[in-house]
Amino acid sequence: GRPFGLQVRPMALLTPDRYFSRISAIDIERDLLGCGLTHVLLDIDNTVRARDTGCVPRDVGMWLGRAREAGVSFCLLSNNWHADVYRFAGELELPIVAKALKPLPPAFLAARRKIGGAAADTVVVGDQLATDVLGAHLTGMKAYMLQPLVEQDLPHTLLLRNVERAILGDRKPEPAINIAESEASRSAARRGQGSAPRRFGQGAQRGVEGASRETGRESL
């Protein structure tokens, strides 16, 4: 066959394997580990960091912490070329491949090598069909697409959203769990155990809190 899975039908390349409302809707045990997916290539803007505030929502940050504690390895993969994405990666204590030129395959393959993943055990998680989903399928990986965290985005991305809506048709994202109830039950369980899991590294948590202060808004 041809390299990077180009023998696949064109529309299949643009069809996400799963479609979620946000990253916290992905069940770590069922949708990742239970599917043999232990490595994640993770988009940044409007996937884990809101485009309008630059903040990581609380449920997203806690989900990342739980996934890492469960043994999932992450590498950030972004077309963003600004220096702040490297600072962001440092705050989250995650490797990064930036200036990625997604959906071209080289950056996907480089990011996968950084965390020791293989095509069969790696999934790409992001909010765009034309970059994240297409690039994942060109390199033989699964793609989990998310709804963007906020509607604000780059002008060319907003234009592509119309194409995405046409491709997705009536497909609806898998809904997020009730975050408030979920976190309340986890908090109660942690109080009973007398310990709390790490959400990020300490530097990452300070960075997220700092970003919230700079924007004058909570990371919620």
KAHU-V787172 format. One line per field, one symbol per residue. phi: phi as a letter, one per 20 degrees, with the letter a starting at -180 (. if undefined). burial: b if it has 9 or more other ideal C-beta (glycine too) atoms within 8 Angstrom, else e. A space follows every 50 residues. Layout:
# KAHU-V787172
phi: ???
burial: ???
This chain:
# KAHU-V787172
phi: .ffmmfffggfffddffbcdfaffeffffeedffdmddccedfdfmddcf fedmdeggfffffffffffeoedccfccffdffffffffffelcfbddlf lgeffgfffffffgdmecgfdccedadcffdfffffffdmdfcdedfffc ffafgffffffffgfffflefdffffffffffffffffffffembcffec ffffffffffffffemcfec
burial: eeeebeeeeeeebbebebbbbbbbbbebeebbbebebbbbbbbbbbbbbb bebbbbbbbbbbbbbbbbebebbbbbbbbbeeeebbbbbbbbebbbbbeb ebbebebbbbbbebbebebebbbbbbbbbbbbbbbbbbbebbbbbbebbb eebeeebeebbebbeebbeeeebeebeebeebbeeeeeebeeeeeeeebb bebbbbbbbebbeebeeebe
